[in-house]
Amino acid sequence: MGQSARLTFCGGVGSVTGANFLLEAAGKKILVDCGLVQGSRFADEENHKSFPYDPSSIDYLLVTHAHIDHIGRIPKLVSEGFRGKILSTPETRALARLMLEDALKLIEEECRTTGALPLYERKDVSAALSLWSDVQYHEILSLAPDVSVYAKDAGHILGSAMYNITIDADERGYEETRINADGEVEGRKMRIVFTGDLGNSPTPILRDTEEITDADYLVMESVYGDRNHEDRDSRRRHLKDVISDTVKRKGTLIIPAFSLEKTQVLLYEFHKFEEAHEIPVVPVFLDSPLAIEVTKVYQAMRDNFNDKAMAEDAREDIFRFPRLKFTAHSEESKAILNVPAPKIILAGAGMSNGGRIMHHEANYLPGSQNTILFVGYQAAGSLGRQIQDGAREVTINGQKVAVHAQVETISGYSSHKDSDHLVEFASRAAESGALRKVFVVMGEPKSALFLVQRLRDYLGIDAVHPSLGERVELA
Ligand SMILES: [Zn+2]
């Protein structure tokens, strides 16, 4: 029985966002992720472009996790004929529903204001969800007589998975496939692992990224391929200082927060700070209906927390503290303006490309007593990136807004592995001796190329940064 496969890099190369990979093996077409290209607008031409394959010919779509740059084009895929099966962990399915419905609102808003064509409609989101099934971590699923898949925990956000796709090399077929005590699939196979995004383990809430020890080919992310994060003590100190300094100036701290994972980690940190009386007690607003819903999913699916977080959560809710207010409704959101400073506002969207943060930015960026704090990746072209890069004036909803507020960035709260930890992850994967090649993707070119060089120079691994649309034969 032949053992070959073809891998095409349809998106997520040369940029962090827009993940989309096509694996063809044993007569099946398997996609991994179908993400949105993120920049200034949903209406970006990139997102409206046709897929480089016929969506109706695709058998499976494996979803690594629920960030929009991994799922945002799924409804478009469905509207253009995809009728295969979508597979993810149950947590990813629950979170993806929230993320896609939220994206739909932003798309509708953008279409109203700019007259752009919608990327997709409500019926496409519903159709996508109806094709979706769950796969549990470590459960082996057959995709074809010679092809199986199983998921490991990527530790990036709740439900995040790496997929190990195994193509049988012998006549015994997948029924013989079994997982040994180390969580590896046994037998003579070709194994291709897609990492999705890799978590910045250890994290306060999630389990650590599992090791990959049996891959022949690794398709790995490189968002921070060229940089290391500040360490955990220093990020915590930095956050505490930013809060204390803003409170001293009687200012408002605004944090453009990614609703998924970052918000929950920040709530956890605030909870700890307050418990230990490490910061002045000021009102904290979670001003994001999406982040509020996502936090509820985290609370409902706490079985996936790490042991320490589960034990803490059993004592008291790790995401709540006395002065925290969830402002789901727009009247509550508007009322925040009347609450005297000092105060802290977490609001979406994380890259300021829509959502309530934009109103807060318009209100608070002109005041030098205020602070805007970035805790996550800001895509090139986004409003967040402009502010982070030091723009003295920005345009928000058509209005010019002066930036006199303090601009701070803490990289340590990233939910991605940094350069050293990406190298360590690949190094562990290479130890088995089976690893033949690493495809470094999902990073801006300089990050991806820097990681490629490190893997080659320090580990002697055959690593490449494929180009968009490149197709490789795996044998
Ligand atoms: Zn992600």
Boltz pocket constraint, residues with backbone or C-beta under 6 A from the ligand:
constraints:
  - pocket:
      binder: B
      contacts: [[A, 65], [A, 67], [A, 156], [A, 197]]
      max_distance: 6.0
